[in-house]
Amino acid sequence: MASNRPTISGTRHVIAAGHYLATHAGFQILEAGGNAVDAGVCAGICIGVLQTEKVSFGGVAPTIIFRAEDRKLVSIDGLGVWPK
């Protein structure tokens, strides 16, 4: 199957996003020494610009992180503070 998107691959990192430019930006963060959270935030900001229909002003950012140092899976709801 032909694709107009470039292949983005590496041997030390894994990242996926809904748009190849967001994936590439996150990958560059990892290559520069950033961690998975840095790359995820970068890719998320890019998605907000590249695929505006996928993002709302609500600020919801559910996140799942595996911390290798203590082998724990952390889930963050990312809902922020609700108005009173």
Biopython code that builds the backbone (N, CA, C, O; Angstrom):
import numpy as np
from Bio.PDB.StructureBuilder import StructureBuilder

atoms = [
    (1, "MET", "N", (0.835, -1.161, 0.000)),
    (1, "MET", "CA", (0.000, 0.000, 0.000)),
    (1, "MET", "C", (0.893, 1.242, 0.000)),
    (1, "MET", "O", (1.773, 1.373, 0.850)),
    (2, "ALA", "N", (0.673, 2.131, -0.929)),
    (2, "ALA", "CA", (1.472, 3.343, -1.047)),
    (2, "ALA", "C", (1.031, 4.377, -0.016)),
    (2, "ALA", "O", (-0.142, 4.460, 0.347)),
    (3, "SER", "N", (1.999, 5.159, 0.443)),
    (3, "SER", "CA", (1.701, 6.208, 1.414)),
    (3, "SER", "C", (2.513, 7.442, 1.067)),
    (3, "SER", "O", (3.657, 7.343, 0.625)),
    (4, "ASN", "N", (1.919, 8.590, 1.269)),
    (4, "ASN", "CA", (2.631, 9.843, 1.043)),
    (4, "ASN", "C", (3.351, 10.323, 2.295)),
    (4, "ASN", "O", (4.031, 11.349, 2.270)),
    (5, "ARG", "N", (3.203, 9.591, 3.378)),
    (5, "ARG", "CA", (3.859, 9.964, 4.626)),
    (5, "ARG", "C", (5.259, 9.363, 4.672)),
    (5, "ARG", "O", (5.472, 8.238, 4.218)),
    (6, "PRO", "N", (6.210, 10.112, 5.220)),
    (6, "PRO", "CA", (7.558, 9.548, 5.357)),
    (6, "PRO", "C", (7.605, 8.514, 6.479)),
    (6, "PRO", "O", (6.805, 8.557, 7.413)),
    (7, "THR", "N", (8.532, 7.605, 6.375)),
    (7, "THR", "CA", (8.755, 6.629, 7.439)),
    (7, "THR", "C", (9.572, 7.287, 8.536)),
    (7, "THR", "O", (10.614, 7.887, 8.273)),
    (8, "ILE", "N", (9.099, 7.172, 9.753)),
    (8, "ILE", "CA", (9.813, 7.707, 10.908)),
    (8, "ILE", "C", (10.155, 6.512, 11.782)),
    (8, "ILE", "O", (9.265, 5.871, 12.340)),
    (9, "SER", "N", (11.439, 6.213, 11.900)),
    (9, "SER", "CA", (11.816, 5.039, 12.682)),
    (9, "SER", "C", (13.116, 5.296, 13.427)),
    (9, "SER", "O", (13.930, 6.135, 13.043)),
    (10, "GLY", "N", (13.275, 4.554, 14.490)),
    (10, "GLY", "CA", (14.475, 4.651, 15.296)),
    (10, "GLY", "C", (14.728, 3.324, 15.980)),
    (10, "GLY", "O", (13.950, 2.381, 15.835)),
    (11, "THR", "N", (15.808, 3.255, 16.718)),
    (11, "THR", "CA", (16.154, 2.007, 17.402)),
    (11, "THR", "C", (16.052, 2.123, 18.921)),
    (11, "THR", "O", (16.186, 1.120, 19.621)),
    (12, "ARG", "N", (15.815, 3.342, 19.449)),
    (12, "ARG", "CA", (15.783, 3.539, 20.899)),
    (12, "ARG", "C", (14.440, 4.030, 21.428)),
    (12, "ARG", "O", (14.225, 4.014, 22.640)),
    (13, "HIS", "N", (13.531, 4.466, 20.556)),
    (13, "HIS", "CA", (12.297, 5.099, 21.003)),
    (13, "HIS", "C", (11.103, 4.571, 20.213)),
    (13, "HIS", "O", (11.242, 4.032, 19.115)),
    (14, "VAL", "N", (9.928, 4.746, 20.810)),
    (14, "VAL", "CA", (8.675, 4.467, 20.114)),
    (14, "VAL", "C", (7.733, 5.625, 20.396)),
    (14, "VAL", "O", (7.569, 6.031, 21.547)),
    (15, "ILE", "N", (7.115, 6.156, 19.351)),
    (15, "ILE", "CA", (6.109, 7.204, 19.510)),
    (15, "ILE", "C", (5.123, 7.088, 18.359)),
    (15, "ILE", "O", (5.503, 6.757, 17.235)),
    (16, "ALA", "N", (3.877, 7.357, 18.639)),
    (16, "ALA", "CA", (2.836, 7.352, 17.613)),
    (16, "ALA", "C", (1.899, 8.516, 17.878)),
    (16, "ALA", "O", (1.625, 8.853, 19.029)),
    (17, "ALA", "N", (1.414, 9.123, 16.817)),
    (17, "ALA", "CA", (0.454, 10.224, 16.932)),
    (17, "ALA", "C", (-0.458, 10.173, 15.716)),
    (17, "ALA", "O", (-0.199, 9.438, 14.763)),
    (18, "GLY", "N", (-1.512, 10.947, 15.757)),
    (18, "GLY", "CA", (-2.497, 10.932, 14.682)),
    (18, "GLY", "C", (-2.055, 11.614, 13.404)),
    (18, "GLY", "O", (-2.746, 11.516, 12.390)),
    (19, "HIS", "N", (-0.932, 12.296, 13.421)),
    (19, "HIS", "CA", (-0.414, 12.975, 12.229)),
    (19, "HIS", "C", (1.099, 12.758, 12.199)),
    (19, "HIS", "O", (1.765, 12.831, 13.232)),
    (20, "TYR", "N", (1.630, 12.493, 11.017)),
    (20, "TYR", "CA", (3.053, 12.151, 10.939)),
    (20, "TYR", "C", (3.961, 13.291, 11.385)),
    (20, "TYR", "O", (5.052, 13.040, 11.898)),
    (21, "LEU", "N", (3.536, 14.540, 11.201)),
    (21, "LEU", "CA", (4.378, 15.648, 11.653)),
    (21, "LEU", "C", (4.426, 15.727, 13.181)),
    (21, "LEU", "O", (5.456, 16.088, 13.750)),
    (22, "ALA", "N", (3.332, 15.397, 13.836)),
    (22, "ALA", "CA", (3.328, 15.339, 15.302)),
    (22, "ALA", "C", (4.225, 14.203, 15.782)),
    (22, "ALA", "O", (4.962, 14.355, 16.757)),
    (23, "THR", "N", (4.159, 13.068, 15.095)),
    (23, "THR", "CA", (5.036, 11.946, 15.423)),
    (23, "THR", "C", (6.496, 12.354, 15.268)),
    (23, "THR", "O", (7.325, 12.069, 16.132)),
    (24, "HIS", "N", (6.801, 13.019, 14.167)),
    (24, "HIS", "CA", (8.176, 13.449, 13.906)),
    (24, "HIS", "C", (8.661, 14.430, 14.978)),
    (24, "HIS", "O", (9.793, 14.324, 15.449)),
    (25, "ALA", "N", (7.817, 15.373, 15.360)),
    (25, "ALA", "CA", (8.207, 16.349, 16.380)),
    (25, "ALA", "C", (8.486, 15.655, 17.716)),
    (25, "ALA", "O", (9.483, 15.952, 18.375)),
    (26, "GLY", "N", (7.610, 14.737, 18.110)),
    (26, "GLY", "CA", (7.827, 13.987, 19.348)),
    (26, "GLY", "C", (9.089, 13.147, 19.286)),
    (26, "GLY", "O", (9.824, 13.041, 20.268)),
    (27, "PHE", "N", (9.339, 12.550, 18.127)),
    (27, "PHE", "CA", (10.546, 11.745, 17.938)),
    (27, "PHE", "C", (11.797, 12.607, 18.096)),
    (27, "PHE", "O", (12.785, 12.174, 18.689)),
    (28, "GLN", "N", (11.749, 13.819, 17.567)),
    (28, "GLN", "CA", (12.899, 14.725, 17.687)),
    (28, "GLN", "C", (13.164, 15.081, 19.153)),
    (28, "GLN", "O", (14.315, 15.222, 19.564)),
    (29, "ILE", "N", (12.095, 15.224, 19.935)),
    (29, "ILE", "CA", (12.256, 15.482, 21.371)),
    (29, "ILE", "C", (12.987, 14.313, 22.029)),
    (29, "ILE", "O", (13.903, 14.518, 22.825)),
    (30, "LEU", "N", (12.580, 13.087, 21.692)),
    (30, "LEU", "CA", (13.236, 11.900, 22.253)),
    (30, "LEU", "C", (14.698, 11.824, 21.828)),
    (30, "LEU", "O", (15.569, 11.509, 22.639)),
    (31, "GLU", "N", (14.962, 12.108, 20.574)),
    (31, "GLU", "CA", (16.341, 12.079, 20.068)),
    (31, "GLU", "C", (17.216, 13.118, 20.765)),
    (31, "GLU", "O", (18.420, 12.913, 20.922)),
    (32, "ALA", "N", (16.619, 14.227, 21.180)),
    (32, "ALA", "CA", (17.373, 15.294, 21.838)),
    (32, "ALA", "C", (17.560, 15.036, 23.335)),
    (32, "ALA", "O", (18.164, 15.847, 24.037)),
    (33, "GLY", "N", (17.040, 13.900, 23.822)),
    (33, "GLY", "CA", (17.235, 13.553, 25.222)),
    (33, "GLY", "C", (16.009, 13.723, 26.101)),
    (33, "GLY", "O", (16.073, 13.485, 27.307)),
    (34, "GLY", "N", (14.892, 14.132, 25.513)),
    (34, "GLY", "CA", (13.664, 14.273, 26.289)),
    (34, "GLY", "C", (13.087, 12.918, 26.657)),
    (34, "GLY", "O", (13.487, 11.891, 26.108)),
    (35, "ASN", "N", (12.148, 12.922, 27.586)),
    (35, "ASN", "CA", (11.520, 11.667, 27.993)),
    (35, "ASN", "C", (10.160, 11.502, 27.310)),
    (35, "ASN", "O", (9.761, 12.334, 26.495)),
    (36, "ALA", "N", (9.467, 10.435, 27.645)),
    (36, "ALA", "CA", (8.191, 10.131, 26.989)),
    (36, "ALA", "C", (7.140, 11.205, 27.258)),
    (36, "ALA", "O", (6.323, 11.506, 26.387)),
    (37, "VAL", "N", (7.156, 11.779, 28.447)),
    (37, "VAL", "CA", (6.192, 12.840, 28.751)),
    (37, "VAL", "C", (6.487, 14.073, 27.904)),
    (37, "VAL", "O", (5.565, 14.688, 27.366)),
    (38, "ASP", "N", (7.758, 14.439, 27.779)),
    (38, "ASP", "CA", (8.137, 15.567, 26.928)),
    (38, "ASP", "C", (7.648, 15.347, 25.496)),
    (38, "ASP", "O", (7.057, 16.238, 24.886)),
    (39, "ALA", "N", (7.901, 14.157, 24.977)),
    (39, "ALA", "CA", (7.514, 13.840, 23.599)),
    (39, "ALA", "C", (6.000, 13.835, 23.436)),
    (39, "ALA", "O", (5.480, 14.300, 22.422)),
    (40, "GLY", "N", (5.293, 13.311, 24.430)),
    (40, "GLY", "CA", (3.838, 13.277, 24.361)),
    (40, "GLY", "C", (3.222, 14.663, 24.384)),
    (40, "GLY", "O", (2.282, 14.942, 23.640)),
    (41, "VAL", "N", (3.748, 15.532, 25.235)),
    (41, "VAL", "CA", (3.259, 16.912, 25.281)),
    (41, "VAL", "C", (3.526, 17.598, 23.950)),
    (41, "VAL", "O", (2.655, 18.289, 23.421)),
    (42, "CYS", "N", (4.708, 17.416, 23.411)),
    (42, "CYS", "CA", (5.059, 17.998, 22.118)),
    (42, "CYS", "C", (4.106, 17.522, 21.022)),
    (42, "CYS", "O", (3.571, 18.332, 20.265)),
    (43, "ALA", "N", (3.899, 16.218, 20.941)),
    (43, "ALA", "CA", (3.004, 15.669, 19.919)),
    (43, "ALA", "C", (1.581, 16.174, 20.118)),
    (43, "ALA", "O", (0.888, 16.470, 19.144)),
    (44, "GLY", "N", (1.141, 16.274, 21.363)),
    (44, "GLY", "CA", (-0.203, 16.772, 21.643)),
    (44, "GLY", "C", (-0.398, 18.211, 21.214)),
    (44, "GLY", "O", (-1.441, 18.562, 20.663)),
    (45, "ILE", "N", (0.600, 19.046, 21.461)),
    (45, "ILE", "CA", (0.526, 20.439, 21.015)),
    (45, "ILE", "C", (0.473, 20.497, 19.495)),
    (45, "ILE", "O", (-0.284, 21.282, 18.924)),
    (46, "CYS", "N", (1.275, 19.668, 18.845)),
    (46, "CYS", "CA", (1.268, 19.623, 17.378)),
    (46, "CYS", "C", (-0.097, 19.197, 16.841)),
    (46, "CYS", "O", (-0.579, 19.765, 15.861)),
    (47, "ILE", "N", (-0.718, 18.210, 17.469)),
    (47, "ILE", "CA", (-2.047, 17.761, 17.037)),
    (47, "ILE", "C", (-3.043, 18.911, 17.152)),
    (47, "ILE", "O", (-3.937, 19.040, 16.315)),
    (48, "GLY", "N", (-2.900, 19.744, 18.177)),
    (48, "GLY", "CA", (-3.773, 20.899, 18.337)),
    (48, "GLY", "C", (-3.689, 21.872, 17.180)),
    (48, "GLY", "O", (-4.651, 22.588, 16.900)),
    (49, "VAL", "N", (-2.558, 21.906, 16.507)),
    (49, "VAL", "CA", (-2.364, 22.778, 15.351)),
    (49, "VAL", "C", (-2.703, 22.052, 14.050)),
    (49, "VAL", "O", (-3.354, 22.618, 13.172)),
    (50, "LEU", "N", (-2.263, 20.804, 13.928)),
    (50, "LEU", "CA", (-2.396, 20.059, 12.675)),
    (50, "LEU", "C", (-3.779, 19.444, 12.467)),
    (50, "LEU", "O", (-4.240, 19.323, 11.332)),
    (51, "GLN", "N", (-4.431, 19.062, 13.541)),
    (51, "GLN", "CA", (-5.742, 18.415, 13.449)),
    (51, "GLN", "C", (-6.683, 19.058, 14.464)),
    (51, "GLN", "O", (-7.074, 18.432, 15.449)),
    (52, "THR", "N", (-7.033, 20.292, 14.212)),
    (52, "THR", "CA", (-7.832, 21.055, 15.169)),
    (52, "THR", "C", (-9.177, 20.404, 15.468)),
    (52, "THR", "O", (-9.746, 20.620, 16.538)),
    (53, "GLU", "N", (-9.682, 19.618, 14.544)),
    (53, "GLU", "CA", (-10.967, 18.951, 14.769)),
    (53, "GLU", "C", (-10.874, 17.860, 15.834)),
    (53, "GLU", "O", (-11.900, 17.391, 16.326)),
    (54, "LYS", "N", (-9.671, 17.456, 16.191)),
    (54, "LYS", "CA", (-9.475, 16.398, 17.181)),
    (54, "LYS", "C", (-9.268, 16.935, 18.599)),
    (54, "LYS", "O", (-9.180, 16.162, 19.552)),
    (55, "VAL", "N", (-9.192, 18.255, 18.733)),
    (55, "VAL", "CA", (-8.871, 18.867, 20.015)),
    (55, "VAL", "C", (-9.947, 19.893, 20.367)),
    (55, "VAL", "O", (-10.452, 20.596, 19.491)),
    (56, "SER", "N", (-10.291, 19.975, 21.642)),
    (56, "SER", "CA", (-11.250, 20.983, 22.077)),
    (56, "SER", "C", (-10.617, 21.866, 23.143)),
    (56, "SER", "O", (-9.512, 21.599, 23.616)),
    (57, "PHE", "N", (-11.314, 22.891, 23.503)),
    (57, "PHE", "CA", (-10.801, 23.813, 24.512)),
    (57, "PHE", "C", (-10.939, 23.266, 25.928)),
    (57, "PHE", "O", (-10.482, 23.896, 26.882)),
    (58, "GLY", "N", (-11.554, 22.118, 26.070)),
    (58, "GLY", "CA", (-11.824, 21.556, 27.388)),
    (58, "GLY", "C", (-10.594, 21.174, 28.184)),
    (58, "GLY", "O", (-10.660, 21.109, 29.411)),
    (59, "GLY", "N", (-9.494, 20.922, 27.538)),
    (59, "GLY", "CA", (-8.257, 20.619, 28.235)),
    (59, "GLY", "C", (-8.145, 19.208, 28.770)),
    (59, "GLY", "O", (-7.335, 18.955, 29.662)),
    (60, "VAL", "N", (-8.928, 18.287, 28.256)),
    (60, "VAL", "CA", (-8.852, 16.902, 28.715)),
    (60, "VAL", "C", (-7.629, 16.238, 28.091)),
    (60, "VAL", "O", (-7.444, 16.278, 26.875)),
    (61, "ALA", "N", (-6.799, 15.629, 28.932)),
    (61, "ALA", "CA", (-5.584, 14.991, 28.431)),
    (61, "ALA", "C", (-5.331, 13.695, 29.192)),
    (61, "ALA", "O", (-4.412, 13.637, 30.009)),
    (62, "PRO", "N", (-6.135, 12.642, 28.940)),
    (62, "PRO", "CA", (-5.877, 11.381, 29.637)),
    (62, "PRO", "C", (-4.514, 10.822, 29.240)),
    (62, "PRO", "O", (-4.156, 10.808, 28.062)),
    (63, "THR", "N", (-3.766, 10.365, 30.226)),
    (63, "THR", "CA", (-2.395, 9.933, 29.985)),
    (63, "THR", "C", (-2.101, 8.657, 30.767)),
    (63, "THR", "O", (-2.468, 8.532, 31.935)),
    (64, "ILE", "N", (-1.436, 7.714, 30.109)),
    (64, "ILE", "CA", (-0.958, 6.505, 30.773)),
    (64, "ILE", "C", (0.554, 6.462, 30.596)),
    (64, "ILE", "O", (1.055, 6.556, 29.476)),
    (65, "ILE", "N", (1.277, 6.321, 31.698)),
    (65, "ILE", "CA", (2.741, 6.332, 31.666)),
    (65, "ILE", "C", (3.260, 5.092, 32.383)),
    (65, "ILE", "O", (2.822, 4.774, 33.489)),
    (66, "PHE", "N", (4.196, 4.396, 31.745)),
    (66, "PHE", "CA", (4.895, 3.288, 32.401)),
    (66, "PHE", "C", (6.246, 3.800, 32.856)),
    (66, "PHE", "O", (7.062, 4.231, 32.041)),
    (67, "ARG", "N", (6.484, 3.754, 34.165)),
    (67, "ARG", "CA", (7.758, 4.203, 34.718)),
    (67, "ARG", "C", (8.680, 2.996, 34.855)),
    (67, "ARG", "O", (8.479, 2.145, 35.721)),
    (68, "ALA", "N", (9.677, 2.932, 34.006)),
    (68, "ALA", "CA", (10.573, 1.776, 33.983)),
    (68, "ALA", "C", (11.385, 1.646, 35.267)),
    (68, "ALA", "O", (11.678, 0.531, 35.698)),
    (69, "GLU", "N", (11.754, 2.773, 35.888)),
    (69, "GLU", "CA", (12.619, 2.704, 37.066)),
    (69, "GLU", "C", (11.975, 1.966, 38.236)),
    (69, "GLU", "O", (12.671, 1.296, 38.999)),
    (70, "ASP", "N", (10.650, 2.080, 38.389)),
    (70, "ASP", "CA", (9.985, 1.333, 39.459)),
    (70, "ASP", "C", (8.905, 0.388, 38.923)),
    (70, "ASP", "O", (8.127, -0.178, 39.691)),
    (71, "ARG", "N", (8.869, 0.226, 37.612)),
    (71, "ARG", "CA", (7.956, -0.695, 36.919)),
    (71, "ARG", "C", (6.498, -0.474, 37.312)),
    (71, "ARG", "O", (5.751, -1.427, 37.532)),
    (72, "LYS", "N", (6.104, 0.804, 37.397)),
    (72, "LYS", "CA", (4.730, 1.149, 37.750)),
    (72, "LYS", "C", (4.021, 1.792, 36.565)),
    (72, "LYS", "O", (4.607, 2.553, 35.795)),
    (73, "LEU", "N", (2.751, 1.462, 36.450)),
    (73, "LEU", "CA", (1.892, 2.071, 35.447)),
    (73, "LEU", "C", (1.087, 3.167, 36.133)),
    (73, "LEU", "O", (0.394, 2.913, 37.118)),
    (74, "VAL", "N", (1.180, 4.376, 35.611)),
    (74, "VAL", "CA", (0.508, 5.523, 36.206)),
    (74, "VAL", "C", (-0.536, 6.037, 35.225)),
    (74, "VAL", "O", (-0.250, 6.205, 34.039)),
    (75, "SER", "N", (-1.735, 6.286, 35.711)),
    (75, "SER", "CA", (-2.810, 6.833, 34.892)),
    (75, "SER", "C", (-3.190, 8.205, 35.430)),
    (75, "SER", "O", (-3.462, 8.360, 36.621)),
    (76, "ILE", "N", (-3.207, 9.192, 34.554)),
    (76, "ILE", "CA", (-3.566, 10.558, 34.925)),
    (76, "ILE", "C", (-4.824, 10.914, 34.145)),
    (76, "ILE", "O", (-4.837, 10.806, 32.919)),
    (77, "ASP", "N", (-5.880, 11.335, 34.830)),
    (77, "ASP", "CA", (-7.121, 11.628, 34.109)),
    (77, "ASP", "C", (-7.017, 12.884, 33.261)),
    (77, "ASP", "O", (-7.691, 12.983, 32.236)),
    (78, "GLY", "N", (-6.204, 13.833, 33.654)),
    (78, "GLY", "CA", (-5.968, 15.014, 32.833)),
    (78, "GLY", "C", (-7.158, 15.947, 32.709)),
    (78, "GLY", "O", (-7.259, 16.694, 31.736)),
    (79, "LEU", "N", (-8.058, 15.915, 33.678)),
    (79, "LEU", "CA", (-9.250, 16.754, 33.580)),
    (79, "LEU", "C", (-9.054, 18.155, 34.128)),
    (79, "LEU", "O", (-9.842, 19.049, 33.822)),
    (80, "GLY", "N", (-8.037, 18.362, 34.919)),
    (80, "GLY", "CA", (-7.827, 19.681, 35.479)),
    (80, "GLY", "C", (-8.848, 20.002, 36.549)),
    (80, "GLY", "O", (-9.444, 19.100, 37.138)),
    (81, "VAL", "N", (-9.050, 21.270, 36.800)),
    (81, "VAL", "CA", (-9.982, 21.722, 37.829)),
    (81, "VAL", "C", (-11.290, 22.146, 37.171)),
    (81, "VAL", "O", (-11.292, 22.904, 36.202)),
    (82, "TRP", "N", (-12.387, 21.655, 37.702)),
    (82, "TRP", "CA", (-13.704, 22.034, 37.181)),
    (82, "TRP", "C", (-14.141, 23.338, 37.829)),
    (82, "TRP", "O", (-13.857, 23.562, 39.006)),
    (83, "PRO", "N", (-14.824, 24.204, 37.089)),
    (83, "PRO", "CA", (-15.322, 25.451, 37.696)),
    (83, "PRO", "C", (-16.388, 25.163, 38.746)),
    (83, "PRO", "O", (-17.076, 24.145, 38.677)),
    (84, "LYS", "N", (-16.521, 26.065, 39.721)),
    (84, "LYS", "CA", (-17.519, 25.882, 40.789)),
    (84, "LYS", "C", (-18.806, 26.595, 40.447)),
    (84, "LYS", "O", (-19.760, 26.554, 41.225)),
]
sb = StructureBuilder()
sb.init_structure("model")
sb.init_model(0)
sb.init_chain("A")
sb.init_seg("    ")
for serial, (resi, resn, name, xyz) in enumerate(atoms, 1):
    if name == "N":
        sb.init_residue(resn, " ", resi, " ")
    sb.init_atom(name, np.array(xyz, "f"), 0.0, 1.0, " ", f" {name:<3s}", serial, name[0])
structure = sb.get_structure()
